[in-house]
Every structure is written in C-alpha cells, then in structure tokens.
C-alpha cells in the first residue's frame, strides 16, 4: 500500500507539472491528425469478460434479495414457533421397532 501511495503521489506531481506548463508548449498544426492516427493504430480494446466476472455480477445483484428472504424466513419461523422436536423422530423410531417385532411374530 505504501508503494501504491508513493506512485500516486509521483503521478499527481507529474500531471500537475504538465498542467502548469501547458501554456509554454508549442504545438504544430498537425497534432490533431497525428493524435487521431495514433489512436486508430491502437486498435480495438479487448474486453476480457469471462464467465466468472458475469457470475460475480449476478451474485452481487442477488445478495440483497437473498438477505431479505433469510430475514423474513427467520422472523416467520420465530413467530410460528417452529422449533424441531424430537417427538416426531421418536415416533418414527418406535414405529419401526414395532413393525420389526410384528414381523417376527
């Protein structure tokens, strides 16, 4: 981080110096044509959109809706008294034992 801050400071100093010296620079009549020719020679910019970049945008767009659904679901479960009890599990366990004993007799 320190080197990045140093680089930004150097860049800012260079840009300030160029801005203050813009009045003293002699530019020919052909500078616009040369600049545009140079831009055309650069060619098109390659955008490297990959699947993961698109997937990341999709995930971040769905994050607020997902959080809202989690909060609403938690509130509903707390209001309805939805707490798992082991009574249901013991009913299934006891029923399987009774069936196995009935099958033996």
C-alpha positions in Angstrom: 0.0 0.0 0.0 2.9 2.4 0.7 4.4 1.9 -2.7 1.0 2.5 -4.3 0.5 5.7 -2.4 4.0 6.8 -3.4 3.3 6.0 -7.1 0.1 8.0 -7.0 1.9 11.0 -5.4 4.6 10.9 -8.2 1.9 10.6 -10.8 0.0 13.6 -9.3 3.2 15.6 -9.3 3.9 14.9 -12.9 0.3 15.7 -14.0 0.4 19.0 -12.1 3.7 19.9 -13.7 2.3 19.1 -17.2 -0.8 21.2 -16.4 1.2 24.2 -15.4 3.5 24.0 -18.4 0.7 23.7 -21.0 0.9 27.4 -21.8 4.6 27.2 -22.8 4.3 24.2 -25.2 4.5 24.9 -28.9 2.3 22.5 -30.9 2.3 22.2 -34.6 -0.8 22.3 -36.9 -0.8 18.6 -37.4 -1.1 17.5 -33.8 -4.8 16.6 -34.1 -4.2 14.4 -37.2 -1.2 12.7 -35.6 -3.1 12.0 -32.4 -6.1 10.6 -34.2 -3.8 8.4 -36.4 -2.1 7.1 -33.3 -5.5 6.3 -31.7 -6.7 4.4 -34.8 -3.4 2.4 -34.9 -4.0 1.2 -31.3 -6.9 -0.9 -32.5 -10.0 -2.1 -30.6 -9.8 -2.7 -26.9 -10.1 -6.3 -25.9 -12.7 -6.7 -23.2 -11.9 -9.9 -21.2 -15.3 -10.6 -19.8 -15.2 -14.2 -18.5 -17.9 -16.4 -17.1 -16.7 -15.7 -13.5 -17.0 -11.9 -14.0 -20.6 -12.3 -15.2 -21.3 -14.8 -12.4 -19.9 -12.3 -9.8 -22.2 -9.5 -11.0 -25.1 -11.9 -10.9 -24.3 -12.9 -7.3 -23.9 -9.4 -6.1 -27.2 -8.4 -7.6 -29.0 -11.2 -5.8 -27.3 -10.7 -2.5 -29.8 -8.1 -1.1 -32.8 -10.2 -2.1 -31.3 -13.3 -0.5 -30.6 -11.4 2.7 -34.1 -10.1 2.8 -35.5 -13.6 2.3 -33.4 -15.0 5.1 -34.5 -12.3 7.5 -38.2 -12.7 6.6 -37.9 -16.5 6.8 -36.3 -16.3 10.3 -39.0 -13.9 11.5 -41.7 -16.2 10.2 -40.2 -19.3 11.9 -39.8 -17.5 15.2 -43.4 -16.2 15.1 -44.9 -19.6 14.3 -42.8 -21.4 17.0 -41.1 -23.6 14.5 -38.7 -25.5 16.8 -37.7 -29.0 15.9 -38.8 -31.5 18.5 -37.5 -35.0 18.9 -41.1 -36.4 19.4 -41.5 -36.9 15.7 -38.2 -38.7 15.5 -39.1 -41.0 18.4 -42.5 -41.8 16.7 -40.7 -43.0 13.6 -38.1 -45.0 15.6 -40.8 -46.6 17.8 -42.9 -47.5 14.7 -40.0 -49.2 13.0 -39.3 -51.3 16.1 -43.0 -52.3 16.4 -43.1 -53.3 12.8 -39.9 -55.4 13.1 -41.4 -57.1 16.3 -44.7 -57.7 14.5 -42.8 -59.3 11.6 -41.0 -61.6 14.0 -44.3 -62.9 15.5 
